[in-house]
């Protein structure tokens, strides 16, 4: 339960945590009782798990009605509950609520009460809680104790007039359920029965689930939708769930150029080396081929990029492949780039090679090209690139020029 609450970003009462009170004191607990000797004694007793001594100290602190009194009432309730005196603990919370209506410790106290009632077999109805975060604490507690009762309440929260923040967190609680009913609700929201924000969140969470059922559902939603934003979200969810086959299908068949390139990008992020190579061979669009080349860079596929840098007939695509090799640093096949420069006469390609070697900080290769270059203007370009590269080979070559 602690894990779920922390993932929701909720304030978690110490009751729900497996930490010492000493840890809690490093936060607001320590500051609340500055200058209050009884309060500090109470915290020390909590650290020692001496509940009776803690109850007595916090009772004395609360009776003084100092600024630390609300915190003392909260910790008194905590210690009472730990001592097995839950009814008295609830009385301490009631006193805090009655005497300090707007105090910051009320949220922790109310959350503590929700936990106590859940442990006592009487979960709080989330719908009856006025505070949104406490609704979620209560709902999570109910999910642990009576999941069949929690699902309908959660459905009402998601459909009701609540903030997007509450609904998003409630949706996360729903994902934790794993029940068939919860899966159906998620699928319905992914199809657009909820507001657009929740629809995209549902799609994201379904990708995180990674089950065969959620993949099948998302695939059906993708096929039926005409909404570019929704389809893009599904492609990202396919990546999260490792659905390489579904991304490969989208990259081959999607008619929208923007979405097709998104599918190619997400396919690369799943490590789809072979699939990208197949796509490149069957693709006719230069723009899509350029997108595949960029995707190959994401997968680190330097061998295929080197093949295309040598053999691609379109100079602009060759230059794109060369650029990607340059961005791959030491893995960018500097030997291949040098051979391309020596054998290719296309200015665009040769310029791309020099830029790539510069990006690799490959001074040795640039010196080799400078020594062999006969055209003074091209040699000047190589030396200009070289001047920005730091290596022993470059330094030695520059000394030769100066001599």
Buried (B, 14 or more C-beta within 10 A) or exposed (E): BEEBBEEBEBEBBBBBBEEEBBEBBEEEBBEBBEEBEBBBBBBBBBBEEBBEBBBBBBBBBBEBEBBBBBBBBBBBBBBBBBBEBBEBBBBBBBBBBEEBEEBEBBBBBBBBBBBBBBBEEEBBEBBEBEEBBBBBBBBBBBBBBBBEBBBEBBBEBBEEEBEEEBBBBBBBBBBBBEBEBBBEBBBBBBBBBBBEEBBBBBBBBBBEBEEEEBBEBBBEBBEEBEBEEBBBBBBBBBBBBBBBBBBBBBBBEBEBEEBBBBBBBBBBBBBBBEBBBBBBEEBEEEEBBBBBBBBBBBBEBBEBBBBBBBEBEEBBBBBBBBBBBBBBEEEBBBEBBBBBBEEBEEEEBBBBBBBBBBBBBBBBBBBBBBEEBEEEEBBEBBBEBBEEBEBEBBEEBBEEEEE
